[in-house]
C-alpha cells in the first residue's frame, strides 16, 4: 500500500463529496486507501459517504473528538507508506497525488511535506511558517497586527518564495503528507490539542527526531480554507486557539513564556471587546 488518505470531516458534506470525487478521478498507478472520519456532523455526511463512496473506510464518531484525536483513529489503521492528512474542503487536481508521491519518493529525508496550495482564484495560499515565539504570539493576543501587520512578517515568512522547494519549520495542516516511518517512530498527533497547533507541534516533533519538513511546488491542491471553522462561534474558536497556544508553549518553551502568555489573554479579550464596541459605535454613527 503506497498511500493512505485521511479526511476528518465536520459539517461540510457537499465540499467533502467534491473532495472525494476529485480523489477518485486522480491519475495514479499505485495502491491506495482512503479514510473519512466524521466528527458527528449531523448533516447527512455519513449517509452520503456510505451511499456514494463504498470504497471509503468510514469512521463515524458519536461526538466531535477534535482534529488530532480523529486523525489518530485512522492513522492507527493506515497501511500506506505515506499518510496524507487532507482537510475536507480541499480538492486535488488529477495529478496532485501522483506528483506528490513521486516527489516524496525522491526525498527520503522528508518526514513531513506540503504542496503548493491555491485558492479558487488561483492565488497562492501562504502556509510556510517559522515556529511561534512568545513575542509574535503576544502580538496576536494583544491584536497588534491589526495596527502594525508587519510585526508578524518573520513568523508568517512573508518573503517566502512559493515557486521553490525549501525546508521549513512547519506547514499548513490542510495537506499534510507524513512518511510512515515517522509515525512508527514518534506516533500520531498529540491529542492534547482539540484544534490548532497540532500540526505545528507535529512538525516540531519531526525536526526533534532528526527528520525534515519540506514545502514543495511539485504538486498543487485547491484549498477552500477553513470551511468547517467558519461554522464555529467566534468565542469558541478563540477558546480553542487560546487553549492550544498555551498547551504548545507549556510543552516546548520555558515556563516563564507560558506564564506571560497566559496572563496576557485577559487583556487580549478586553482589547477585542473594545475593538468590537468601537466598531459597533462607528456603524451606528454612519
Rosetta blueprint (number, residue, H / E / L):
1 X L
2 X L
3 X E
4 X E
5 X E
6 X E
7 X E
8 X E
9 X E
10 X L
11 X L
12 X L
13 X H
14 X H
15 X H
16 X H
17 X H
18 X H
19 X H
20 X H
21 X H
22 X H
23 X H
24 X H
25 X L
26 X L
27 X L
28 X L
29 X L
30 X L
31 X L
32 X E
33 X E
34 X E
35 X E
36 X E
37 X E
38 X E
39 X L
40 X L
41 X L
42 X L
43 X L
44 X L
45 X H
46 X H
47 X H
48 X H
49 X H
50 X H
51 X H
52 X H
53 X L
54 X L
55 X L
56 X L
57 X E
58 X E
59 X E
60 X E
61 X L
62 X L
63 X L
64 X L
65 X L
66 X L
67 X H
68 X H
69 X H
70 X H
71 X H
72 X H
73 X H
74 X H
75 X H
76 X L
77 X L
78 X L
79 X L
80 X L
81 X L
82 X E
83 X E
84 X E
85 X E
86 X E
87 X L
88 X L
89 X L
90 X E
91 X E
92 X E
93 X L
94 X L
95 X L
96 X H
97 X H
98 X H
99 X H
100 X H
101 X H
102 X H
103 X H
104 X H
105 X H
106 X L
107 X L
108 X L
109 X L
110 X E
111 X E
112 X E
113 X E
114 X E
115 X E
116 X E
117 X E
118 X E
119 X L
120 X L
121 X L
122 X L
123 X L
124 X E
125 X L
126 X L
127 X L
128 X L
129 X E
130 X L
131 X L
132 X L
133 X L
134 X H
135 X H
136 X H
137 X H
138 X H
139 X H
140 X H
141 X H
142 X L
143 X L
144 X H
145 X H
146 X H
147 X L
148 X L
149 X H
150 X H
151 X H
152 X H
153 X L
154 X L
155 X L
156 X L
157 X L
158 X L
159 X L
160 X L
161 X L
162 X L
163 X L
164 X L
165 X L
166 X E
167 X E
168 X L
169 X L
170 X E
171 X L
172 X L
173 X L
174 X L
175 X E
176 X E
177 X E
178 X E
179 X E
180 X H
181 X H
182 X H
183 X H
184 X H
185 X H
186 X H
187 X L
188 X L
189 X L
190 X L
191 X L
192 X L
193 X L
194 X L
195 X L
196 X L
197 X L
198 X H
199 X H
200 X H
201 X H
202 X H
203 X H
204 X H
205 X H
206 X H
207 X H
208 X H
209 X L
210 X L
211 X L
212 X E
213 X E
214 X E
215 X E
216 X E
217 X E
218 X E
219 X E
220 X E
221 X E
222 X E
223 X E
224 X L
225 X L
226 X L
227 X L
228 X L
229 X H
230 X H
231 X H
232 X L
233 X L
234 X H
235 X H
236 X H
237 X H
238 X H
239 X H
240 X H
241 X H
242 X H
243 X H
244 X H
245 X H
246 X H
247 X H
248 X H
249 X H
250 X H
251 X H
252 X H
253 X L
254 X L
255 X H
256 X H
257 X H
258 X H
259 X H
260 X H
261 X H
262 X H
263 X H
264 X H
265 X H
266 X H
267 X H
268 X H
269 X H
270 X H
271 X H
272 X H
273 X H
274 X H
275 X H
276 X H
277 X H
278 X H
279 X H
280 X H
281 X H
282 X H
283 X H
284 X H
285 X H
286 X L
